[in-house]
Amino acid sequence: MEPEKRINKDLKIFEENIIPVEELELSDEEVQVKEMAKRYYEDTKYYFKIEDFLTSFACIAYAHGLLDSLRIMHDLIEDS
């Protein structure tokens, strides 16, 4: 898959996955993690815009990792 398509796909997945997290009651530390994930999401779009696809992909991967940690802690990810 081309880098641009992969990053766009990952951006959409993040946008879907953040919705239930936004509805949770989070501790102060969890709010910090959520906000950091959102900042990395925004960084992804910035680096994508300037065509630095490597950095853009790294940012969205990190954003997903942070978000997934919250999703795991709050049972929003099903075991496969």
C-alpha positions in Angstrom: 0.0 0.0 0.0 1.3 3.5 -0.8 2.3 5.5 2.2 -0.3 8.2 1.5 -3.1 5.7 1.4 -1.9 3.9 4.5 -1.6 7.2 6.5 -5.1 8.3 5.4 -6.5 4.9 6.4 -4.9 5.1 9.8 -6.2 8.7 10.3 -9.7 7.5 9.7 -9.3 4.6 12.1 -8.0 7.0 14.8 -11.0 9.2 14.2 -13.3 6.3 14.7 -11.5 4.9 17.8 -11.3 8.3 19.6 -15.1 8.6 19.7 -15.8 6.1 22.5 -12.7 7.3 24.4 -14.0 10.8 24.4 -17.1 9.6 26.2 -15.2 7.9 29.1 -14.6 9.3 32.5 -10.9 9.4 32.6 -8.4 10.1 35.4 -6.1 13.1 35.1 -3.3 10.9 33.8 -5.6 9.2 31.3 -6.7 12.6 30.0 -3.0 13.5 29.5 -2.6 10.3 27.4 -5.7 11.0 25.4 -4.6 14.6 24.7 -1.1 13.5 23.7 -2.6 11.0 21.3 -4.7 13.8 19.8 -1.6 16.0 19.4 0.2 13.2 17.6 -2.9 12.8 15.4 -2.6 16.5 14.5 1.2 16.2 13.9 0.4 13.3 11.5 -1.7 15.7 9.4 0.9 18.4 9.5 3.7 16.1 8.3 1.4 14.6 5.7 0.7 18.1 4.4 4.4 18.8 4.0 4.9 15.4 2.4 7.1 14.0 5.2 5.4 10.7 5.0 7.9 8.8 7.2 7.4 11.2 10.1 3.7 11.3 9.5 3.4 7.6 9.7 5.5 7.5 12.9 3.2 10.0 14.5 0.0 8.1 13.6 1.5 4.9 14.8 2.4 6.5 18.2 -1.1 8.1 18.4 -2.7 4.7 17.9 -0.5 3.2 20.6 -1.5 5.8 23.1 -5.1 5.6 22.2 -5.1 1.8 22.3 -3.6 1.8 25.8 -6.7 3.7 27.0 -9.0 1.4 25.0 -7.5 -1.6 26.6 -7.7 -0.2 30.1 -11.4 0.5 29.6 -12.3 -2.7 27.8 -13.0 -1.1 24.4 -10.9 -3.6 22.5 -12.2 -7.1 22.1 -9.8 -10.0 22.5 -9.3 -11.7 19.2 
